[in-house]
Structures are given as structure tokens and as C-alpha cells.
Amino acid sequence: ARSAEGDEAFARMIGVWKEGEVVEVMQVDEGFYGAWFEGEIVEHVYPDKCVIKYLELREVDSDHMDAESEPFIGTDPVSVLRPRAPPTDPSLHATWIAALVEGRDADLWFDGGWWDVTVIRA
């Protein structure tokens, strides 16, 4: 049921998470849990969700993926959205690698998404 308070919160959500914006969405499905994949907001769903068209995730499983696969479209709560990471400057890669510390957490871009990892050896 809609309420004035809910309508205000929905309007604020639309102002923060704009249609056409590319965001990162934390995955909650087994095998992907905790990974962040990029997608475009294509629609808002009352009271607190966005329809996301993913850039890398596809409708078919990875064993049968081809260039013709359609992007996966899902409806996700805004609680699992975050702004897209800024592009990385390739000239900084050596500095990033030098700063890695064994036992520390890091984000790793792999297979189309950001994954939380722990550095085992640096």
C-alpha cells in the first residue's frame, strides 16, 4: 500500500538513482555472492527497487554464453546498489600492486565483476 511517506522516499530514491545511470550491484545469488557487477538503471519500482540491465551478466549460463546472449535484467533493492567505480589509470597499476599486503582485503576485477578477495601472497 502506498503512503505519503513512501511516496516521498520513492521520489528521493529516483533523485539519487537516475534512469540511464550505470551503477554496481552486489550479487546475493550462490556463486556470485558479494561480487559487484555493473548495470544500467532502466526503471524504478515502488517502493525501493530498480530494474537493472546488466552490462556483463547474461540470460544464459556461462557454459552456453555467446555474443548473441541477451543481457540479464533483474530487479534489485537500492540497498545493494553503489556508484560505479571510477576508471583506473593503467599507469597506477604498479603502485597498486606494490601496496598489496598479505592478509589484507582487496577488490579484484575478474570475469566482469568486482570480487572481494584476501591477498595471500604479494
Secondary structure, DSSP 8 states (H G I E B T S, - for coil): ---HHHHHHHHHHHHHS-TT-EEEEE--STTTTT-EEEEEEEEEETTTEEEEEEEEEESS-GGG--TT--EEEEEEEGGGEEE------GGGHHHHHHT--TT-EEEEEETTEEEEEE-S--
